[in-house]
Amino acid sequence: IGRVMGGVAPKIEADMKVSAPWTDRTTNARNSLRAEAKGGVDQASIILSGNVPYMIWLETRFSGKYAIIKPSMLKWGPKVIELCAKAVFRG
């Protein structure tokens, strides 16, 4: 599962950077988007983040019109679950 998470995290990050719905002025917000795989023996996760002070406003203002983190979770979550299930039950 760790390998699955590590393999899909860069794809999610690249997709977030391409799919972010706002118009860039400085590219700081887009460049700060991250999808990082973390985990150990008994757990694994992919953490999606944006590291500019105004990221909270992009995610929440105007009913989420400029959000990218939540839409990415909704888009990629089922795919990640499917890939993990295939990795665990392939035998």
N, C-alpha and C positions, 0 to 999 in steps of 0.2 A: 504494500500500500504506500509506503514511503517513496518508492520509485515512481509510482503512478502520480502521487502528489507533486514530486519534484519535476516530473516530466510535463505535467499540465500547467503548473504555475506560470512558467514563462509564456505560454500560449495565452493564458488569461490576461497577463499583464500587457502583452502586445495588443490584444483585442481591446482592452480598456483604453489604451492610448490612441488607437485608431477610431474607436467608437464614441469617445467622449463628445457630448452634444453641444458643447459651448464653443464660441469663437475665441481663439487664442489672441491675447494681446502681448503676453510675455513668454508664453509656453511653460511657465513655471508650474502651473497646476498639472498640465498634461505630463510633463517630465517627472513630476513627483509621484505619479501613480505607481503602485507596487502590488504584486501578488507574490507572497513569500510562503513557501512550503515549510512547515515546522512539524516536528513530531519526535517521538521516541519509540520505545518498544511496544507500548500499549495504546498509543494515540497518535493521530496525525491530523493536521489542519492546513488550510491555505488561508492566510491572512491578507485581505485586500485593504489597501490604505491609500490615502493621498496626503502628502505632507506639506501643505501650505496652510497658513492660518485661516484662510477663507474657504477651505474645503467643505466645512460644515454648511456654509451658505450655498455652495454649488449643489450639495446633496439635498438640502431641505427647502430652500427658498423657491417660491413660485410653484408649490406643490411638487417639487422634485423635477422640474422641467430640465435642469442641467445635471441631474444625478447620473453617476456612472457606477458607483460601487454597488448599490442595491440592485440595479438592473443586471450587473455582471454576476452577482450572486444568483439571481433568479435564472439567468441564462446558462451559466456554467455548472451550477449545483447538480442538476440531474445528470449531466454528462460525467461529472466527477464520480458520482455514486455508481453510475453504470460501469465506468472503467475500473473502479475498485471492486465491484462485484465480480467482474470478469477475472480480475487478478486473483481473487480469493477462491472462486468456485470453478476455475478452469481445470478440472482434472477429474 
